[in-house]
Every structure is written in structure tokens, then in C-alpha cells.
């Protein structure tokens, strides 16, 4: 697959994910958000909002779970980081 197609696919996947989250937030389904975004090579942004900002201990617990899932993904024991998987 040409590089252009890979970039378009990655952008489409990111946009679809964000649009899905926005829809859930507008419906009142999302109570808090903990995120990290890659802005380029060695450029990242992170943030926390809603109930995770109010309860940073819960945000830390979720971060721990994310780190575990990333570790299993890196080891090849998991194929997705989709919520609930």
C-alpha cells in the first residue's frame, strides 16, 4: 500500500474515532475523558477532563489499565485496544 494510502487510512480511523466519541459525549454517555494524541515525531499532547479531572485517582487507575493493554498489544497477545476488549 502506498504511503499516501496509509496516511489517509490512519487519518480516517482517527477522525471516525473522534466523531464517535463526540456523538457519545453529546448524548451524555461520556462522563470523563483521558487522552493522549500524537502530533508528530516526538510531539504529543495529553489531557484529562470531566469526572477523571475531578477524581485523578480513578484516572490513574484507568491509565494503569491502558498501560497493561498496550503491553499486551506490544507482546502480540492482543490485537486491539478497543474499549471493553
C-alpha positions in Angstrom: 0.0 0.0 0.0 1.5 3.4 -0.9 2.5 5.7 1.9 -0.3 8.2 1.0 -2.9 5.5 1.4 -1.5 4.5 4.8 -1.7 8.1 6.0 -5.2 8.5 4.6 -6.3 5.3 6.4 -4.7 6.4 9.7 -6.4 9.8 9.4 -9.7 8.3 8.6 -9.5 5.9 11.6 -8.6 8.8 13.9 -11.5 11.0 12.6 -14.0 8.2 12.9 -12.9 7.5 16.5 -13.2 11.2 17.4 -16.6 11.6 15.7 -17.9 8.5 17.6 -16.6 9.9 20.9 -18.2 13.3 20.1 -21.5 11.7 19.4 -21.4 9.8 22.7 -20.4 12.9 24.6 -23.3 14.9 23.0 -25.7 12.1 24.1 -24.4 12.4 27.7 -22.8 8.9 27.6 -19.2 10.1 28.3 -18.6 11.4 31.8 -14.8 11.9 31.6 -12.0 11.7 29.1 -8.4 10.8 29.4 -6.4 11.1 26.3 -3.0 11.3 24.5 -2.5 12.4 21.0 0.5 12.1 18.7 1.1 15.4 16.9 4.2 14.3 15.0 7.6 12.8 15.7 8.3 13.1 19.4 5.3 15.6 19.7 2.5 14.6 22.0 -0.4 16.2 23.9 -2.2 14.7 26.8 -5.2 15.8 28.8 -8.0 14.9 31.2 -11.5 16.2 31.6 -14.8 15.6 33.3 -15.0 13.1 36.1 -11.4 12.0 35.6 -10.3 15.5 36.3 -12.4 15.5 39.5 -11.1 12.1 40.5 -7.4 11.8 39.5 -7.1 8.5 41.4 -9.6 6.9 39.0 -7.8 8.5 36.1 -4.5 6.9 37.4 -6.3 3.5 37.7 -7.5 3.7 34.1 -4.1 4.8 32.9 -2.7 1.7 34.6 -5.2 -0.5 32.7 -4.2 1.3 29.4 -0.5 0.6 30.0 -1.3 -3.1 30.6 -3.3 -3.3 27.4 -0.5 -1.5 25.5 2.0 -4.0 26.9 -0.1 -7.0 25.8 -0.6 -5.4 22.4 3.2 -4.9 22.0 3.8 -8.5 23.0 1.3 -9.7 20.4 -1.2 -11.1 22.9 -3.9 -8.7 21.9 -4.9 -7.3 18.6 -7.0 -4.3 19.6 -7.2 -1.6 22.3 -10.9 -1.0 21.6 -12.8 -0.2 24.8 -14.1 -3.3 26.6 -11.9 -5.7 24.6 
